[in-house]
Amino acid sequence: MQWHTNTRTEKSDVLRKLYPKRCYVEINPKDAKRLGIRVNDVVSIASRRGEITATTFVTPTVQPGQVFIPMHYLEVNKLTFPAFDPHSRQPSYKASAVRISASDR
């Protein structure tokens, strides 16, 4: 399966060069300001299931109250519920409630 584990994009030299090596999170400017987060800060993102760190990218394309993390980073799966579609076996890795805060590094 190719779902969110980099099994296809990791095999392409061109694609590997196009995305950052380190996991990043996109956050709305209003939320970033409220939380004291700036561009390129390292933050902690936690859900009930796990916690990861990521570099911030502040952008208005993400709605206030939401964050976006590209799902091809393996560590993102630590945050999500490990459910699968019973027919296609596609993981349900597209949504999860999270808390974002400054990282201890």
C-alpha positions in Angstrom: 0.0 0.0 0.0 1.1 3.5 -0.6 -1.1 5.2 2.0 0.9 7.8 4.0 4.0 5.8 4.5 6.1 7.2 1.7 6.3 3.9 -0.1 6.0 5.5 -3.5 7.3 9.0 -3.2 10.4 7.8 -1.3 11.4 5.8 -4.3 11.6 8.9 -6.6 14.7 11.1 -6.4 12.8 14.0 -7.9 9.9 13.8 -5.4 12.3 13.4 -2.4 14.0 16.6 -3.4 10.7 18.5 -3.6 9.5 18.1 0.0 11.3 19.1 3.2 13.1 16.3 5.1 11.7 17.4 8.4 8.0 17.1 9.2 6.2 20.5 9.1 2.9 21.8 10.2 0.8 24.5 8.6 -1.0 26.8 10.9 -3.3 29.9 10.4 -1.7 33.3 11.3 -4.4 34.1 13.8 -3.8 30.8 15.7 0.0 31.2 15.4 -0.2 34.7 16.9 -2.5 33.6 19.7 -0.1 30.7 20.6 3.1 32.8 20.2 4.3 30.7 17.3 6.4 32.0 14.4 7.5 30.7 11.1 10.1 27.9 11.4 9.5 27.4 15.2 9.7 23.8 16.3 6.4 22.9 17.9 4.9 19.9 19.7 1.8 18.4 18.2 -0.1 16.0 20.5 -3.2 13.9 20.2 -4.7 11.4 22.6 -2.7 8.8 20.7 0.8 10.3 20.5 3.0 13.3 20.1 5.4 14.6 17.4 7.5 17.7 16.7 7.4 19.7 13.5 8.6 22.9 12.0 5.9 25.6 11.6 4.7 27.2 8.3 2.3 30.0 9.0 -0.2 30.4 6.2 -3.8 31.8 5.7 -4.7 28.8 3.5 -5.3 26.8 6.7 -8.6 27.7 8.5 -8.4 29.1 12.1 -8.7 26.2 14.5 -7.1 23.7 12.1 -3.6 22.6 11.3 -2.3 20.7 8.2 0.5 18.2 8.2 1.4 16.3 5.0 0.5 12.7 5.5 3.6 11.3 3.8 5.6 11.8 7.0 5.5 8.5 8.8 5.4 10.2 12.2 2.1 11.8 11.5 0.5 8.4 11.9 1.3 8.5 15.6 -1.4 11.1 16.0 -4.3 9.4 14.2 -6.7 6.6 15.0 -5.6 3.3 13.5 -8.9 2.5 11.8 -9.2 1.0 8.3 -11.9 0.9 5.7 -13.2 -2.7 5.9 -13.3 -3.0 2.1 -10.3 -1.1 0.7 -8.1 -1.4 3.9 -7.3 2.3 3.4 -6.2 3.8 6.7 -8.3 6.5 8.2 -5.3 8.9 8.7 -6.9 12.1 7.5 -8.3 13.7 10.7 -7.4 13.9 14.3 -7.9 16.4 17.2 -4.6 17.8 18.2 -3.0 20.3 20.6 -0.1 22.4 19.3 2.4 24.1 21.6 6.1 25.3 21.8 8.4 22.3 21.8 10.9 21.6 24.5 13.3 20.4 21.7 
